[in-house]
Amino acid sequence: MVRSDSMGTAIKNNQIKIHGEYLEINITIEKSVNSDDIIQAFMQILVFNYVNISQLVMSTDGFELYISSKYFEKVMKLINEIRNNTLI
């Protein structure tokens, strides 16, 4: 399992695109960390915070999530908390 203080530095970049009622979230992960662990930890955080994931697509440098746009504010808050190591 990934420690919360190391997870923030593992996320290299994130982009969010809106496609109608869905958000496409592209997250790039630093090459020096195990991306499978980061993806698992991130998914657990989303599920724990009641964010339903429609689709997960893994790539060589990160992953893409597709979720309902009604979760936009919650997901942005979670990503910022992860990046700033302030996630409780």
C-alpha positions in Angstrom: 0.0 0.0 0.0 1.2 3.5 -0.8 1.8 6.0 2.1 -0.3 9.1 1.8 2.8 11.4 2.0 4.4 9.7 -1.0 1.3 9.6 -3.1 1.3 13.3 -3.6 4.7 13.3 -5.2 3.8 10.3 -7.4 1.2 12.2 -9.3 3.2 14.1 -12.0 0.3 15.7 -13.9 -3.4 15.6 -14.2 -5.8 16.9 -16.8 -9.6 16.9 -16.8 -11.8 17.1 -19.9 -15.5 17.4 -19.8 -17.5 15.2 -22.3 -21.2 16.0 -21.7 -22.2 14.3 -18.5 -18.8 12.6 -18.0 -15.3 13.7 -16.9 -12.2 12.3 -18.4 -9.4 12.5 -15.9 -5.9 11.8 -17.2 -3.3 11.2 -14.4 0.4 10.9 -15.2 2.5 9.1 -12.6 6.2 9.6 -11.9 8.3 6.7 -13.4 10.1 6.1 -10.1 7.0 4.7 -8.3 4.9 1.6 -8.8 2.0 2.8 -10.8 -0.2 -0.2 -9.9 0.1 0.8 -6.2 -0.8 4.4 -7.0 -3.8 3.4 -9.1 -5.1 1.1 -6.4 -4.7 3.7 -3.7 -6.3 6.4 -5.8 -9.3 4.1 -6.7 -9.7 3.3 -3.0 -9.8 7.0 -2.1 -12.4 7.7 -4.7 -14.6 4.7 -3.6 -14.2 5.7 0.0 -15.5 9.1 -0.9 -18.5 7.7 -2.7 -17.3 8.6 -6.2 -18.5 6.1 -8.8 -16.1 5.3 -11.5 -17.5 4.5 -15.0 -14.3 3.3 -16.6 -10.6 3.0 -15.8 -8.0 2.8 -18.6 -4.4 2.1 -17.7 -1.5 3.3 -19.8 2.3 3.1 -19.6 2.7 6.4 -17.8 -0.5 6.6 -15.7 -4.2 6.1 -16.1 -7.5 7.6 -17.3 -10.8 7.6 -15.3 -14.2 8.4 -16.6 -16.7 9.5 -14.0 -20.0 11.4 -13.8 -19.5 15.2 -14.0 -21.5 15.6 -10.8 -18.4 14.5 -9.0 -16.2 17.2 -10.5 -15.8 19.4 -7.4 -15.2 16.4 -5.1 -12.6 14.8 -7.4 -10.7 18.1 -7.8 -10.7 18.5 -4.1 -9.4 15.0 -3.6 -6.7 15.4 -6.3 -5.5 18.7 -4.7 -5.5 17.1 -1.2 -3.4 14.2 -2.5 -0.9 16.5 -4.3 -0.6 18.7 -1.2 -0.4 15.7 1.2 -3.4 17.1 3.2 -5.7 14.1 2.6 -7.2 12.9 5.9 
